[in-house]
Amino acid sequence: ITYMRTDSVRLSPDAVDACRAFIAKKWGKDAVPDSPNVFKTKKQNVQDAHEAIRPTRMDLPPEAVSKYLKAPQRRLYKLIWDRFVASQMKPALYDQTSVDIEARAGERAHGLRASGSVLREPGWRAVYGASSQPLAGEGDDGGAGPGADEATLPDLREGESLSLVVPPGVQSQHKQTEPPPLYTEAGLVKKLEEEGIGRPSTYAEIISKVQQRTYVEKIDNKLVPTDLGRLVIDRLVADGFDLADVGFSRKLEESLDAVAEARAKRVDVLAPFHERLQAQIAKAVEVKGKWWPEPETLDEKCPECGEGLVKRWGRNGPFIGCKAYPECRYTRNIVREGEEDVSREPELTDYTCHECGAKMLKRWGRNGWFLGCSTYPKCKATRPVPLGVKCPKCKTGDIIEIRARGRGRPFYGCTNYNSDQKCDFRIWQKPVIEPCPKCGADFLVHAGGKKNPVLKCVKDTCDFERAFDPDTEWANEAQSAGAHGEGDEDRGDASARRGARGG
């Protein structure tokens, strides 16, 4: 495929000619429009240095290369191939029909309307199958497709009597206006594009950063604002900090594009920005320490000194601390469970500190659970919480979840990877605490993806595999309750402590 990080809709003439020839050969000349389809984007500041994402060769359709690709790669390549080919075909044509129905009940009459569409010429839908449903966000130029609320209608005659189907029959519903739905990551990217904020190369970083700073949490694929996120936005607006304002950010992006295209001078753009930035930094210094809400007194005593406990705010969100701070430094973190704040007390474990030999506590930090030395702050050692299965390679280490620097997809490795043994065992699939019935390995792993989920043996030399239905079957997954990775353990522990002490 061509360069895969672009929002351009431009296609090279040679690629278009090759695509049109492929369409004519497979579906006939009638499927090819008289002239190539040319598209324009409604987005501003399109990064057009590269043409649109497309296959580089028309002699390599998905079925010809599928055996060389992994399942996610096959799906991605087919998506790109199908969209590219469909973009150079004729529009689909439909017969649209609306039926007006009079429903009578005694003296009362209600007017009902049903709308539907019948596909007459498949056009570009032939790529997906003529009976395919509309793709999300897609339409036809020159031919309207069926809407989300439309359906295929049966043959009807004017004046024909119809029977009311019960259930559900006709229902009268009263609905109230609901708040806008929460953004998904894809929805947030779309909004950023609409507002002219960021570029394709920075969208992933933006989404990662708002989660890393705990302004939002990803729950059921939705980005849910945290208390800290709401507080930061409220204070930025109240105190007049507009560097993060959508309009300002968009204007700055446009100005930087103008510099890159030699339509503006760098100094002319950066000088007023620098002046504005310095003024807002001075204001930030002035209001420092005044952002946090007043401590909220709780009906609970400190377990260390007997004074009352209060709910305080720190840079990582709310936490519970002793009223006698700084004389008493007792704290514990607060996490959200549903709509409630729940505090999580440190738990003493049987794990031994690898630096001083003391027992370790299971603590909750900004990146989840971790093990910290019980003698903190005298000893600041931390490590991830083991998942409950031994390493199949070195036999002595424990398997842990590792998410380097709190970002990206987690993987699973051995605790001995950073020790004298230097065990390099690592897998991407999540372990399941279930012995392999064929070779006796200690655990299985998830495989097959969402479309074909299976559990297979962790050993490459064993071919055991069984079907797994996540909707009806419970898997005894190795679980550390969200333990953060080895690569981030120092920062995760430190950030939890900073948050617990108000910044």
FENPE-V427699 format. One line per field, one symbol per residue. ss: DSSP state (A for helix, B for strand, O for the rest). A space follows every 10 residues. Layout:
ss=???
//
This chain:
ss=OOOOOOOOOO OOAAAAAAAA AAAAAAAOAA ABOOOOOOOO OOOOOOOOOO OOOOOOOOOO OAAAAAAAOO AAAAAAAAAA AAAAAAAOBO OOBBBBBBBB BBBBBOOBBB BBBBBBBBBB BOAAAAAOOO OOOOOOOOOO OOOOOOOOOO BOOOOOOOOO OOOOOOOOOO OOOOOOOOOO OOOOAAAAAA AAAAAOOOOO OOAAAAAAAA AAOOOBBBBO OBBBBOAAAA AAAAAAAAOO OOOOOAAAAA AAAAAAAAAA OOOOOAAAAA AAAAAAAAAA AAAAAAAOOO OOOOOBBBBB BOOOOOOBBB BBBBOOBBBB BBOOOOOOOO BBBBBBBOOB BBBBOOBBBB BBOOOOOOBB BBBBBOOBBB BBBOOOOOOO OBBOOOOOOB OOOOOOOBBB BBOAAAOOOO BBBBAAAAOO OOOOOBBOOO BBOOOOOOOO OOOBBBBOOO OOOBBBBOOO OOOOBBBOOO OOOOOOBOOO OOOOOAAAAA AAAAAAAAAA OOO
//
